[in-house]
C-alpha cells in the first residue's frame, strides 16, 4: 500500500513539474514541498516508525529526519554537479554560503531527530548491539561523523582561500567540486546503511518479544505497538 501511494504521489509531482505551466511558481513550489514530505511519509508509514513504540511521535520525527537528510544531500548534488560547472567564481560564493547554512541546519535537525529515534528503537544504550539494527546504527553514526569531518575540514580549507574578499577564486572551484562530490559519496553510503536498518528489527522488538514470552517472530512487531 505504501509503495502504491508513493507511485501515485510521484506521478502527481511529475505532472506538477512538467505539465503545469499555468500554475503560479509559488503554488508549484509549495505543492512540490508538500508532495515530497508526503512521499517521505510513506516510508515512515511502512517502517519502524509506525510499528514500534511511541508511533505518535515516531512518524513525524521520521519524516523530519529523512527530509533533513534529503535536503542536505540534494543541496550537495545541486551545488557540486550543477552550480560549480555553470557559475563563475563571483556567482558561486553566495551559493556556497547558502549550502553551508543548509547543511548546518539540516545536520542539527538530523542529530535531534536521530536521538529521539534511537531512544525509541534502541531503548537502553546497553542494548545497542543486541540487534542488527543497533549495529547498523553504530556504523551509520561513524559514517555520518566521517561525512561531517570531511565536510568541515575541506570547507575550512576552501574558505581560507577566500581571504577578506569573500569571493570564491577560480582556483578553488575545482577543489570545491571534488569536496562536495566526496561528501555526497559518503552520503550514499549512509543511505545504504539506513536501508539495511529499515529491514532490521530493532532492540525494542526483541525486548518486547522476551516480555511477551518469546512470541513468534511474525508477531513481534504487532506486540511492540
MDTraj code that builds the backbone (N, CA, C; nanometers):
import mdtraj as md
import numpy as np

residues = "UNK UNK UNK UNK UNK UNK UNK UNK UNK UNK UNK UNK UNK UNK UNK UNK UNK UNK UNK UNK UNK UNK UNK UNK UNK UNK UNK UNK UNK UNK UNK UNK UNK UNK UNK UNK UNK UNK UNK UNK UNK UNK UNK UNK UNK UNK UNK UNK UNK UNK UNK UNK UNK UNK UNK UNK UNK UNK UNK UNK UNK UNK UNK UNK UNK UNK UNK UNK UNK UNK UNK UNK UNK UNK UNK UNK UNK UNK UNK UNK UNK UNK UNK UNK UNK UNK UNK UNK UNK UNK UNK UNK UNK UNK UNK UNK UNK UNK UNK UNK UNK UNK UNK UNK UNK UNK UNK UNK UNK UNK UNK UNK UNK UNK UNK UNK UNK UNK UNK UNK UNK UNK UNK UNK UNK UNK UNK UNK UNK UNK UNK UNK UNK UNK UNK UNK UNK UNK UNK UNK UNK UNK UNK UNK UNK UNK UNK UNK UNK UNK UNK UNK UNK UNK UNK UNK UNK UNK UNK UNK UNK UNK UNK UNK UNK UNK UNK UNK UNK UNK UNK UNK UNK UNK UNK UNK UNK UNK UNK UNK UNK UNK UNK UNK UNK UNK UNK UNK UNK UNK UNK UNK UNK UNK UNK UNK UNK UNK UNK UNK UNK UNK UNK UNK UNK UNK UNK UNK UNK UNK UNK UNK UNK UNK UNK UNK UNK UNK UNK UNK UNK UNK UNK UNK UNK".split()
xyz = np.array([
    [0.0826, -0.1205, 0.0000],
    [0.0000, 0.0000, 0.0000],
    [0.0865, 0.1263, 0.0000],
    [0.1909, 0.1244, 0.0833],
    [0.2811, 0.2401, 0.0879],
    [0.3490, 0.2621, -0.0473],
    [0.3882, 0.1537, -0.1115],
    [0.4517, 0.1657, -0.2430],
    [0.3541, 0.2220, -0.3459],
    [0.2278, 0.1761, -0.3405],
    [0.1278, 0.2260, -0.4354],
    [0.1040, 0.3751, -0.4149],
    [0.0913, 0.4176, -0.2895],
    [0.0718, 0.5597, -0.2606],
    [0.1932, 0.6399, -0.3065],
    [0.3112, 0.5834, -0.2875],
    [0.4350, 0.6507, -0.3278],
    [0.4372, 0.6743, -0.4784],
    [0.3963, 0.5747, -0.5551],
    [0.3938, 0.5901, -0.7003],
    [0.2913, 0.6954, -0.7425],
    [0.1763, 0.6960, -0.6768],
    [0.0743, 0.7962, -0.7088],
    [0.1239, 0.9376, -0.6800],
    [0.1893, 0.9544, -0.5651],
    [0.2424, 1.0862, -0.5308],
    [0.3525, 1.1276, -0.6272],
    [0.4392, 1.0340, -0.6623],
    [0.5473, 1.0646, -0.7561],
    [0.4907, 1.1047, -0.8924],
    [0.3830, 1.0368, -0.9342],
    [0.3191, 1.0746, -1.0601],
    [0.2603, 1.2145, -1.0534],
    [0.2004, 1.2486, -0.9393],
    [0.1473, 1.3838, -0.9222],
    [0.2569, 1.4887, -0.9269],
    [0.3705, 1.4600, -0.8644],
    [0.4818, 1.5547, -0.8676],
    [0.5363, 1.5697, -1.0093],
    [0.5409, 1.4603, -1.0828],
    [0.5872, 1.4656, -1.2223],
    [0.4966, 1.5573, -1.3053],
    [0.3658, 1.5466, -1.2854],
    [0.2730, 1.6337, -1.3565],
    [0.2925, 1.7791, -1.3164],
    [0.3161, 1.8040, -1.1875],
    [0.3377, 1.9404, -1.1409],
    [0.4610, 2.0036, -1.2047],
    [0.5655, 1.9242, -1.2203],
    [0.6920, 1.9775, -1.2713],
    [0.6863, 2.0021, -1.4218],
    [0.6287, 1.9077, -1.4948],
    [0.6421, 1.9123, -1.6407],
    [0.5149, 1.9492, -1.7165],
    [0.3998, 1.9521, -1.6501],
    [0.2748, 1.9728, -1.7260],
    [0.1824, 2.0729, -1.6597],
    [0.2352, 2.1666, -1.5844],
    [0.1504, 2.2679, -1.5202],
    [0.2133, 2.4061, -1.5368],
    [0.2348, 2.4458, -1.6610],
    [0.2989, 2.5748, -1.6871],
    [0.2144, 2.6924, -1.6390],
    [0.0831, 2.6745, -1.6336],
    [-0.0050, 2.7846, -1.5963],
    [-0.0110, 2.8069, -1.4458],
    [0.0424, 2.7139, -1.3674],
    [0.0369, 2.7248, -1.2215],
    [0.1411, 2.8247, -1.1737],
    [0.1036, 2.9085, -1.0782],
    [0.1958, 3.0059, -1.0201],
    [0.3160, 2.9345, -0.9583],
    [0.4355, 2.9943, -0.9735],
    [0.5576, 2.9303, -0.9242],
    [0.5522, 2.9065, -0.7736],
    [0.4974, 3.0028, -0.6990],
    [0.4880, 2.9854, -0.5549],
    [0.3987, 2.8686, -0.5176],
    [0.2866, 2.8560, -0.5874],
    [0.1955, 2.7442, -0.5622],
    [0.2623, 2.6128, -0.5993],
    [0.3349, 2.6114, -0.7117],
    [0.4016, 2.4891, -0.7539],
    [0.5067, 2.4459, -0.6517],
    [0.5857, 2.5420, -0.6025],
    [0.6888, 2.5075, -0.5041],
    [0.6271, 2.4513, -0.3769],
    [0.5200, 2.5137, -0.3312],
    [0.4539, 2.4651, -0.2097],
    [0.3987, 2.3240, -0.2300],
    [0.3378, 2.3024, -0.3471],
    [0.2823, 2.1696, -0.3760],
    [0.3922, 2.0649, -0.3858],
    [0.5052, 2.1017, -0.4463],
    [0.6168, 2.0086, -0.4569],
    [0.6730, 1.9748, -0.3194],
    [0.6844, 2.0767, -0.2332],
    [0.7365, 2.0531, -0.0984],
    [0.6440, 1.9607, -0.0194],
    [0.5138, 1.9886, -0.0251],
    [0.4181, 1.9048, 0.0474],
    [0.4144, 1.7635, -0.0101],
    [0.4216, 1.7535, -0.1422],
    [0.4235, 1.6216, -0.2048],
    [0.5475, 1.5426, -0.1671],
    [0.6624, 1.6111, -0.1613],
    [0.7856, 1.5446, -0.1194],
    [0.7772, 1.4940, 0.0227],
    [0.7209, 1.5752, 0.1123],
    [0.7039, 1.5316, 0.2516],
    [0.6082, 1.4131, 0.2593],
    [0.5043, 1.4156, 0.1763],
    [0.4098, 1.3040, 0.1763],
    [0.4775, 1.1747, 0.1304],
    [0.5655, 1.1854, 0.0317],
    [0.6383, 1.0666, -0.0135],
    [0.7279, 1.0136, 0.0983],
    [0.7963, 1.1031, 0.1697],
    [0.8777, 1.0594, 0.2824],
    [0.7900, 0.9927, 0.3890],
    [0.6682, 1.0415, 0.4015],
    [0.5771, 0.9819, 0.4981],
    [0.5411, 0.8384, 0.4668],
    [0.5466, 0.7996, 0.3395],
    [0.5146, 0.6605, 0.3059],
    [0.6191, 0.5653, 0.3617],
    [0.7440, 0.6102, 0.3698],
    [0.8479, 0.5249, 0.4305],
    [0.8265, 0.5148, 0.5812],
    [0.7908, 0.6257, 0.6433],
    [0.7638, 0.6227, 0.7872],
    [0.6429, 0.5348, 0.8169],
    [0.5434, 0.5417, 0.7315],
    [0.4208, 0.4640, 0.7483],
    [0.4485, 0.3139, 0.7400],
    [0.5376, 0.2742, 0.6489],
    [0.5639, 0.1323, 0.6262],
    [0.6808, 0.0792, 0.7093],
    [0.7489, 0.1664, 0.7845],
    [0.8689, 0.1237, 0.8562],
    [0.8504, 0.1155, 1.0062],
    [0.9640, 0.1276, 1.0766],
    [0.9639, 0.1127, 1.2216],
    [0.8858, 0.2226, 1.2930],
    [0.8722, 0.3379, 1.2300],
    [0.8061, 0.4497, 1.2979],
    [0.6605, 0.4202, 1.3280],
    [0.5971, 0.3390, 1.2464],
    [0.4562, 0.3069, 1.2668],
    [0.4347, 0.1739, 1.3375],
    [0.5413, 0.0978, 1.3597],
    [0.5250, -0.0360, 1.4167],
    [0.5889, -0.0515, 1.5532],
    [0.6705, 0.0446, 1.5948],
    [0.7372, 0.0338, 1.7238],
    [0.6712, 0.1251, 1.8264],
    [0.7301, 0.1366, 1.9434],
    [0.6685, 0.2143, 2.0494],
    [0.6682, 0.3642, 2.0152],
    [0.5748, 0.4347, 2.0728],
    [0.5557, 0.5784, 2.0550],
    [0.5364, 0.6178, 1.9082],
    [0.4495, 0.5495, 1.8345],
    [0.4327, 0.5835, 1.6927],
    [0.3793, 0.7249, 1.6712],
    [0.3091, 0.7799, 1.7725],
    [0.2524, 0.9140, 1.7566],
    [0.3605, 1.0206, 1.7417],
    [0.4804, 0.9958, 1.7986],
    [0.5913, 1.0888, 1.7754],
    [0.6921, 1.0316, 1.6763],
    [0.6931, 0.9000, 1.6632],
    [0.7886, 0.8369, 1.5718],
    [0.7641, 0.8735, 1.4274],
    [0.6368, 0.8836, 1.3894],
    [0.6045, 0.9127, 1.2497],
    [0.6538, 1.0509, 1.2076],
    [0.6134, 1.1602, 1.2763],
    [0.6620, 1.2928, 1.2329],
    [0.8128, 1.3088, 1.2488],
    [0.8700, 1.2460, 1.3512],
    [1.0151, 1.2548, 1.3697],
    [1.0876, 1.1880, 1.2543],
    [1.0356, 1.0741, 1.2095],
    [1.0976, 1.0026, 1.0980],
    [1.0916, 1.0854, 0.9702],
    [0.9771, 1.1490, 0.9441],
    [0.9628, 1.2331, 0.8252],
    [1.0609, 1.3499, 0.8309],
    [1.0702, 1.4158, 0.9471],
    [1.1617, 1.5289, 0.9618],
    [1.3067, 1.4842, 0.9448],
    [1.3408, 1.3683, 0.9988],
    [1.4782, 1.3167, 0.9903],
    [1.5188, 1.2947, 0.8450],
    [1.4333, 1.2281, 0.7703],
    [1.4677, 1.1976, 0.6315],
    [1.4542, 1.3199, 0.5410],
    [1.3650, 1.4131, 0.5765],
    [1.3557, 1.5359, 0.4985],
    [1.4839, 1.6174, 0.5116],
    [1.5387, 1.6245, 0.6333],
    [1.6635, 1.6977, 0.6543],
    [1.7780, 1.6315, 0.5792],
    [1.7837, 1.4982, 0.5843],
    [1.8898, 1.4262, 0.5126],
    [1.8762, 1.4457, 0.3615],
    [1.7525, 1.4390, 0.3108],
    [1.7300, 1.4581, 0.1672],
    [1.7683, 1.5985, 0.1238],
    [1.7357, 1.6978, 0.2065],
    [1.7703, 1.8363, 0.1737],
    [1.9207, 1.8548, 0.1682],
    [1.9905, 1.7987, 0.2646],
    [2.1367, 1.8091, 0.2693],
    [2.1993, 1.7453, 0.1454],
    [2.1603, 1.6223, 0.1156],
    [2.2216, 1.5508, 0.0042],
    [2.1821, 1.6137, -0.1296],
    [2.0560, 1.6582, -0.1413],
    [2.0140, 1.7236, -0.2654],
    [2.0907, 1.8533, -0.2876],
    [2.1155, 1.9274, -0.1798],
    [2.1931, 2.0512, -0.1922],
    [2.3343, 2.0217, -0.2410],
    [2.3917, 1.9128, -0.1934],
    [2.5258, 1.8743, -0.2387],
    [2.5261, 1.8466, -0.3892],
    [2.4236, 1.7772, -0.4365],
    [2.4148, 1.7451, -0.5793],
    [2.4009, 1.8722, -0.6619],
    [2.3115, 1.9616, -0.6187],
    [2.2857, 2.0836, -0.6948],
    [2.4109, 2.1707, -0.7040],
    [2.4796, 2.1867, -0.5904],
    [2.5982, 2.2727, -0.5906],
    [2.7163, 2.2031, -0.6566],
    [2.7397, 2.0764, -0.6207],
    [2.8580, 2.0069, -0.6699],
    [2.8546, 1.9743, -0.8177],
    [2.7380, 1.9372, -0.8685],
    [2.7300, 1.8926, -1.0081],
    [2.6762, 1.9983, -1.1034],
    [2.6055, 2.0983, -1.0517],
    [2.5451, 2.1985, -1.1399],
    [2.6070, 2.3361, -1.1189],
    [2.5996, 2.3878, -0.9957],
    [2.6454, 2.5246, -0.9710],
    [2.7936, 2.5425, -1.0020],
    [2.8767, 2.4459, -0.9631],
    [3.0210, 2.4611, -0.9843],
    [3.0603, 2.4525, -1.1313],
    [2.9707, 2.4039, -1.2151],
    [3.0021, 2.3950, -1.3580],
    [2.9390, 2.5078, -1.4396],
    [2.8380, 2.5745, -1.3845],
    [2.7652, 2.6748, -1.4620],
    [2.7801, 2.8177, -1.4102],
    [2.8352, 2.8346, -1.2895],
    [2.8500, 2.9685, -1.2322],
    [2.9968, 3.0064, -1.2253],
    [3.0234, 3.1371, -1.2398],
    [3.1618, 3.1808, -1.2223],
    [3.1910, 3.1974, -1.0733],
    [3.3151, 3.2335, -1.0430],
    [3.3593, 3.2381, -0.9038],
    [3.2767, 3.3359, -0.8205],
    [3.2460, 3.4524, -0.8770],
    [3.1698, 3.5529, -0.8024],
    [3.0277, 3.5058, -0.7738],
    [2.9633, 3.4451, -0.8716],
    [2.8277, 3.3959, -0.8539],
    [2.8226, 3.2765, -0.7593],
    [2.9310, 3.2007, -0.7536],
    [2.9325, 3.0781, -0.6744],
    [2.9404, 3.1054, -0.5248],
    [2.9988, 3.2178, -0.4865],
    [3.0199, 3.2456, -0.3452],
    [2.8905, 3.2435, -0.2627],
    [2.7843, 3.3163, -0.3001],
    [2.6614, 3.3097, -0.2199],
    [2.5977, 3.1713, -0.2191],
    [2.6170, 3.0964, -0.3282],
    [2.5625, 2.9614, -0.3341],
    [2.6331, 2.8711, -0.2326],
    [2.7657, 2.8848, -0.2231],
    [2.8422, 2.8059, -0.1261],
    [2.8006, 2.8415, 0.0158],
    [2.7824, 2.9704, 0.0418],
    [2.7389, 3.0123, 0.1747],
    [2.6009, 2.9575, 0.2079],
    [2.5130, 2.9558, 0.1083],
    [2.3784, 2.9019, 0.1313],
    [2.3849, 2.7515, 0.1579],
    [2.4728, 2.6819, 0.0861],
    [2.4912, 2.5391, 0.1093],
    [2.5387, 2.5138, 0.2522],
    [2.6315, 2.5946, 0.3001],
    [2.6824, 2.5782, 0.4357],
    [2.5715, 2.5970, 0.5387],
    [2.4870, 2.6983, 0.5189],
    [2.3760, 2.7203, 0.6127],
    [2.2766, 2.6051, 0.6073],
    [2.2470, 2.5590, 0.4860],
    [2.1528, 2.4483, 0.4705],
    [2.2058, 2.3227, 0.5378],
    [2.3344, 2.2944, 0.5160],
    [2.3952, 2.1758, 0.5767],
    [2.3951, 2.1866, 0.7282],
    [2.4279, 2.3038, 0.7799],
    [2.4323, 2.3222, 0.9254],
    [2.2955, 2.2998, 0.9882],
    [2.1926, 2.3593, 0.9304],
    [2.0582, 2.3430, 0.9844],
    [2.0080, 2.1996, 0.9691],
    [2.0405, 2.1384, 0.8549],
    [1.9980, 2.0004, 0.8318],
    [2.0634, 1.9061, 0.9315],
    [2.1924, 1.9246, 0.9546],
    [2.2637, 1.8378, 1.0485],
    [2.2070, 1.8518, 1.1890],
    [2.1753, 1.9747, 1.2297],
    [2.1173, 1.9954, 1.3630],
    [1.9859, 1.9186, 1.3767],
    [1.9008, 1.9249, 1.2742],
    [1.7730, 1.8534, 1.2782],
    [1.7952, 1.7025, 1.2738],
    [1.8919, 1.6573, 1.1944],
    [1.9221, 1.5144, 1.1861],
    [1.9674, 1.4605, 1.3218],
    [2.0514, 1.5356, 1.3908],
    [2.1028, 1.4910, 1.5208],
    [1.9886, 1.4798, 1.6223],
    [1.9036, 1.5825, 1.6295],
    [1.7948, 1.5825, 1.7278],
    [1.6952, 1.4699, 1.6988],
    [1.6499, 1.4596, 1.5746],
    [1.5518, 1.3563, 1.5404],
    [1.6129, 1.2168, 1.5489],
    [1.7412, 1.2047, 1.5123],
    [1.8080, 1.0749, 1.5228],
    [1.8198, 1.0288, 1.6667],
    [1.8421, 1.1231, 1.7583],
    [1.8499, 1.0884, 1.9000],
    [1.7154, 1.0368, 1.9502],
    [1.6075, 1.1045, 1.9112],
    [1.4740, 1.0598, 1.9530],
    [1.4443, 0.9208, 1.8979],
    [1.4765, 0.8991, 1.7710],
    [1.4516, 0.7684, 1.7115],
    [1.5354, 0.6595, 1.7784],
    [1.6574, 0.6920, 1.8162],
    [1.7426, 0.5936, 1.8833],
    [1.6833, 0.5538, 2.0176],
    [1.6301, 0.6513, 2.0905],
    [1.5670, 0.6214, 2.2189],
    [1.4444, 0.5322, 2.1983],
    [1.3688, 0.5600, 2.0925],
    [1.2502, 0.4799, 2.0629],
    [1.2858, 0.3368, 2.0282],
    [1.3856, 0.3193, 1.9424],
    [1.4109, 0.1894, 1.8822],
    [1.5182, 0.1072, 1.9536],
    [1.6119, 0.1743, 2.0167],
    [1.7189, 0.1016, 2.0862],
    [1.6858, 0.0852, 2.2332],
    [1.6236, 0.1885, 2.2927],
    [1.5931, 0.1822, 2.4341],
    [1.7163, 0.2129, 2.5165],
    [1.7554, 0.1217, 2.6010],
    [1.8741, 0.1374, 2.6842],
    [2.0002, 0.1327, 2.5986],
    [2.0958, 0.2246, 2.6188],
    [2.2191, 0.2211, 2.5390],
    [2.2932, 0.0882, 2.5455],
    [2.2747, 0.0149, 2.6553],
    [2.3415, -0.1151, 2.6663],
    [2.2839, -0.2169, 2.5688],
    [2.1674, -0.1856, 2.5084],
    [2.1046, -0.2762, 2.4129],
    [2.1435, -0.2447, 2.2680],
    [2.2360, -0.1515, 2.2498],
    [2.2690, -0.1066, 2.1148],
    [2.3083, -0.2220, 2.0242],
    [2.3872, -0.3158, 2.0773],
    [2.4373, -0.4248, 1.9935],
    [2.3590, -0.5545, 2.0124],
    [2.2395, -0.5439, 2.0728],
    [2.1581, -0.6634, 2.0918],
    [2.0882, -0.7072, 1.9641],
    [2.0784, -0.6182, 1.8666],
    [2.0120, -0.6493, 1.7402],
    [2.0919, -0.5888, 1.6256],
    [2.0713, -0.6426, 1.5059],
    [2.1432, -0.5913, 1.3889],
    [2.1119, -0.4438, 1.3648],
    [1.9895, -0.4019, 1.3982],
    [1.9509, -0.2617, 1.3795],
    [2.0471, -0.1694, 1.4538],
    [2.0799, -0.2039, 1.5791],
    [2.1721, -0.1226, 1.6571],
    [2.3129, -0.1246, 1.6012],
    [2.3545, -0.2377, 1.5483],
    [2.4879, -0.2467, 1.4887],
    [2.4970, -0.1588, 1.3638],
    [2.3914, -0.1631, 1.2832],
    [2.3882, -0.0757, 1.1657],
    [2.3858, 0.0706, 1.2085],
    [2.3155, 0.0998, 1.3173],
    [2.3092, 0.2373, 1.3677],
    [2.4485, 0.2862, 1.4072],
    [2.5256, 0.2002, 1.4736],
    [2.6615, 0.2387, 1.5136],
    [2.7474, 0.2669, 1.3909],
    [2.7344, 0.1828, 1.2884],
    [2.8110, 0.2047, 1.1644],
    [2.7659, 0.3334, 1.0966],
    [2.6338, 0.3585, 1.0990],
    [2.5805, 0.4800, 1.0384],
    [2.6344, 0.6035, 1.1092],
    [2.6415, 0.6000, 1.2410],
    [2.6938, 0.7137, 1.3167],
    [2.8390, 0.7412, 1.2795],
    [2.9166, 0.6358, 1.2621],
    [3.0561, 0.6538, 1.2213],
    [3.0642, 0.7154, 1.0820],
    [2.9774, 0.6687, 0.9912],
    [2.9785, 0.7221, 0.8543],
    [2.9362, 0.8682, 0.8525],
    [2.8319, 0.9028, 0.9289],
    [2.7877, 1.0418, 0.9346],
    [2.8953, 1.1291, 0.9968],
    [2.9615, 1.0775, 1.1021],
    [3.0717, 1.1525, 1.1631],
    [3.1833, 1.1780, 1.0636],
    [3.2168, 1.0754, 0.9841],
    [3.3201, 1.0931, 0.8812],
    [3.2767, 1.1948, 0.7773],
    [3.1481, 1.1938, 0.7435],
    [3.0941, 1.2895, 0.6465],
    [3.1058, 1.4320, 0.6992],
    [3.0761, 1.4498, 0.8273],
    [3.0834, 1.5825, 0.8872],
    [3.2275, 1.6317, 0.8964],
    [3.3174, 1.5440, 0.9369],
    [3.4590, 1.5824, 0.9469],
    [3.5133, 1.6167, 0.8089],
    [3.4800, 1.5330, 0.7115],
    [3.5254, 1.5556, 0.5736],
    [3.4766, 1.6913, 0.5240],
    [3.3482, 1.7197, 0.5468],
    [3.2917, 1.8459, 0.5003],
    [3.3528, 1.9649, 0.5725],
    [3.3704, 1.9520, 0.7039],
    [3.4220, 2.0639, 0.7831],
    [3.5656, 2.0984, 0.7446],
    [3.6508, 1.9972, 0.7362],
    [3.7918, 2.0205, 0.7045],
    [3.8068, 2.0817, 0.5661],
    [3.7365, 2.0266, 0.4701],
    [3.7520, 2.0753, 0.3332],
    [3.6901, 2.2126, 0.3134],
    [3.5784, 2.2404, 0.3790],
    [3.5191, 2.3723, 0.3619],
    [3.6040, 2.4790, 0.4294],
    [3.6659, 2.4437, 0.5428],
    [3.7565, 2.5404, 0.6067],
    [3.8747, 2.5696, 0.5149],
    [3.9214, 2.4668, 0.4481],
    [4.0336, 2.4856, 0.3559],
    [3.9929, 2.5771, 0.2406],
    [3.8704, 2.5579, 0.1916],
    [3.8222, 2.6415, 0.0821],
    [3.7996, 2.7841, 0.1299],
    [3.7358, 2.7974, 0.2479],
    [3.7081, 2.9311, 0.2998],
    [3.8372, 3.0074, 0.3291],
    [3.9430, 2.9365, 0.3668],
    [4.0693, 3.0050, 0.3956],
    [4.1274, 3.0703, 0.2715],
    [4.0872, 3.0204, 0.1551],
    [4.1359, 3.0798, 0.0313],
    [4.0563, 3.2000, -0.0133],
    [3.9495, 3.2305, 0.0608],
    [3.8662, 3.3439, 0.0225],
    [3.9262, 3.4769, 0.0656],
    [4.0037, 3.4727, 0.1740],
    [4.0590, 3.5964, 0.2264],
    [3.9493, 3.6859, 0.2786],
    [3.9674, 3.8159, 0.2659],
    [3.8676, 3.9114, 0.3139],
    [3.7730, 3.9557, 0.2027],
    [3.7943, 3.9042, 0.0835],
    [3.7081, 3.9432, -0.0278],
    [3.5790, 3.8635, -0.0312],
    [3.5792, 3.7451, 0.0347],
    [3.4624, 3.6567, 0.0383],
    [3.4163, 3.6216, -0.1031],
    [3.5100, 3.6023, -0.1914],
    [3.4798, 3.5614, -0.3279],
    [3.5557, 3.4332, -0.3571],
    [3.4845, 3.3325, -0.4038],
    [3.5487, 3.2059, -0.4356],
    [3.6358, 3.2239, -0.5588],
    [3.7653, 3.2009, -0.5448],
    [3.8558, 3.2150, -0.6582],
    [3.8372, 3.0979, -0.7540],
    [3.8744, 3.1202, -0.8794],
    [3.8608, 3.0144, -0.9803],
    [3.9447, 2.8933, -0.9441],
    [4.0564, 2.9149, -0.8765],
    [4.1434, 2.8036, -0.8388],
    [4.0780, 2.7124, -0.7371],
    [3.9823, 2.7668, -0.6607],
    [3.9179, 2.6859, -0.5578],
    [3.7946, 2.6115, -0.6072],
    [3.7454, 2.6458, -0.7249],
    [3.6213, 2.5860, -0.7728],
    [3.6366, 2.4354, -0.7942],
    [3.7455, 2.3936, -0.8569],
    [3.7670, 2.2503, -0.8806],
    [3.7794, 2.1744, -0.7487],
    [3.8507, 2.2353, -0.6538],
    [3.8643, 2.1725, -0.5228],
    [3.7298, 2.1635, -0.4520],
    [3.6505, 2.2696, -0.4644],
    [3.5172, 2.2693, -0.4057],
    [3.4327, 2.1578, -0.4645],
    [3.4392, 2.1402, -0.5958],
    [3.3606, 2.0359, -0.6618],
    [3.4017, 1.8979, -0.6107],
    [3.5319, 1.8730, -0.6014],
    [3.5796, 1.7430, -0.5519],
    [3.5342, 1.7204, -0.4085],
    [3.5384, 1.8254, -0.3276],
    [3.4973, 1.8143, -0.1879],
    [3.3506, 1.7753, -0.1769],
    [3.2661, 1.8437, -0.2513],
    [3.1223, 1.8183, -0.2431],
    [3.0886, 1.6804, -0.2970],
    [3.1514, 1.6406, -0.4065],
    [3.1252, 1.5078, -0.4613],
    [3.1691, 1.3994, -0.3627],
    [3.2826, 1.4203, -0.2945],
    [3.3275, 1.3249, -0.1938],
    [3.2295, 1.3158, -0.0784],
    [3.1788, 1.4305, -0.0353],
    [3.0799, 1.4336, 0.0721],
    [2.9515, 1.3623, 0.0283],
    [2.9126, 1.3834, -0.0955],
    [2.7937, 1.3178, -0.1490],
    [2.8123, 1.1662, -0.1538],
    [2.9315, 1.1200, -0.1889],
    [2.9589, 0.9760, -0.1955],
    [2.9417, 0.9118, -0.0579],
    [2.9902, 0.9794, 0.0461],
    [2.9716, 0.9270, 0.1815],
    [2.8232, 0.9265, 0.2163],
    [2.7502, 1.0286, 0.1698],
    [2.6069, 1.0325, 0.1929],
    [2.5358, 0.9129, 0.1320],
    [2.5793, 0.8677, 0.0154],
    [2.5205, 0.7493, -0.0462],
    [2.5454, 0.6250, 0.0397],
    [2.6636, 0.6178, 0.0998],
    [2.6937, 0.5063, 0.1901],
    [2.5977, 0.5086, 0.3094],
    [2.5743, 0.6289, 0.3638],
    [2.4814, 0.6432, 0.4766],
    [2.3415, 0.5976, 0.4362],
    [2.2989, 0.6320, 0.3151],
    [2.1673, 0.5896, 0.2667],
    [2.1608, 0.4372, 0.2586],
    [2.2678, 0.3746, 0.2118],
    [2.2714, 0.2290, 0.2041],
    [2.2595, 0.1640, 0.3411],
    [2.3300, 0.2202, 0.4392],
    [2.3220, 0.1669, 0.5751],
    [2.1817, 0.1850, 0.6314],
    [2.1214, 0.3005, 0.6031],
    [1.9852, 0.3259, 0.6502],
    [1.8879, 0.2255, 0.5902],
    [1.9085, 0.1897, 0.4649],
    [1.8222, 0.0900, 0.4005],
    [1.8287, -0.0434, 0.4728],
    [1.9493, -0.0792, 0.5174],
    [1.9644, -0.2037, 0.5938],
    [1.8953, -0.1931, 0.7291],
    [1.8995, -0.0739, 0.7901],
    [1.8343, -0.0548, 0.9199],
    [1.6837, -0.0703, 0.9102],
    [1.6270, -0.0239, 0.7987],
    [1.4813, -0.0259, 0.7825],
    [1.4262, -0.1673, 0.7884],
    [1.5003, -0.2645, 0.7363],
    [1.4513, -0.4027, 0.7322],
    [1.5047, -0.4864, 0.8472],
    [1.5695, -0.4235, 0.9459],
    [1.6242, -0.4955, 1.0605],
    [1.5436, -0.4640, 1.1860],
    [1.4891, -0.5651, 1.2540],
    [1.4141, -0.5400, 1.3773],
    [1.5038, -0.4763, 1.4826],
    [1.4592, -0.3680, 1.5474],
    [1.5402, -0.3016, 1.6487],
    [1.5395, -0.3770, 1.7814],
    [1.6214, -0.3301, 1.8750],
    [1.6346, -0.3971, 2.0047],
    [1.5052, -0.3958, 2.0828],
    [1.4238, -0.2909, 2.0689],
    [1.2986, -0.2845, 2.1434],
    [1.2029, -0.3943, 2.1011],
    [1.2135, -0.4407, 1.9770],
    [1.1308, -0.5518, 1.9321],
    [1.1698, -0.6794, 2.0039],
    [1.3012, -0.7024, 2.0153],
    [1.3491, -0.8206, 2.0859],
    [1.3071, -0.8175, 2.2321],
    [1.3166, -0.6975, 2.2927],
    [1.2777, -0.6843, 2.4327],
    [1.1291, -0.7126, 2.4508],
    [1.0480, -0.6651, 2.3566],
    [0.9041, -0.6901, 2.3637],
    [0.8743, -0.8387, 2.3511],
    [0.9501, -0.9055, 2.2641],
    [0.9304, -1.0489, 2.2462],
    [0.9622, -1.1261, 2.3724],
    [1.0700, -1.0860, 2.4404],
    [1.1066, -1.1540, 2.5652],
    [1.0010, -1.1285, 2.6728],
    [0.9487, -1.0042, 2.6761],
    [0.8473, -0.9722, 2.7755],
    [0.7172, -1.0471, 2.7491],
    [0.6919, -1.0785, 2.6244],
    [0.5687, -1.1486, 2.5883],
    [0.5840, -1.2989, 2.5937],
    [0.6980, -1.3460, 2.6411],
    [0.7192, -1.4893, 2.6496],
    [0.7624, -1.5492, 2.5189],
    [0.8507, -1.4764, 2.4471],
    [0.9052, -1.5263, 2.3210],
    [0.7956, -1.5545, 2.2191],
    [0.7259, -1.4484, 2.1815],
    [0.6284, -1.4604, 2.0741],
    [0.6975, -1.4994, 1.9453],
    [0.6283, -1.5618, 1.8505],
    [0.6886, -1.5924, 1.7214],
    [0.7301, -1.4652, 1.6502],
    [0.8338, -1.4710, 1.5647],
    [0.8881, -1.3506, 1.5001],
    [0.7846, -1.2668, 1.4286],
    [0.6855, -1.3323, 1.3606],
    [0.5908, -1.2517, 1.2834],
    [0.4976, -1.1700, 1.3706],
    [0.4917, -1.2014, 1.5016],
    [0.4026, -1.1289, 1.5907],
    [0.4733, -1.0195, 1.6685],
    [0.6032, -1.0126, 1.6603],
    [0.6778, -0.9207, 1.7448],
    [0.6452, -0.7742, 1.7141],
    [0.6369, -0.7420, 1.5852],
    [0.6123, -0.6027, 1.5501],
    [0.4779, -0.5575, 1.6046],
    [0.3751, -0.6438, 1.5935],
    [0.2427, -0.6054, 1.6390],
    [0.2391, -0.5945, 1.7905],
    [0.3109, -0.6809, 1.8591],
    [0.3151, -0.6725, 2.0048],
    [0.3820, -0.5452, 2.0510],
    [0.4889, -0.5037, 1.9777],
    [0.5654, -0.3861, 2.0184],
    [0.4826, -0.2600, 2.0120],
    [0.3787, -0.2555, 1.9282],
    [0.2940, -0.1372, 1.9197],
    [0.2214, -0.1154, 2.0525],
])
top = md.Topology()
chain = top.add_chain()
for i, resn in enumerate(residues, 1):
    res = top.add_residue(resn, chain, resSeq=i)
    for name in ("N", "CA", "C"):
        top.add_atom(name, md.element.get_by_symbol(name[0]), res)
traj = md.Trajectory(xyz[None], top)
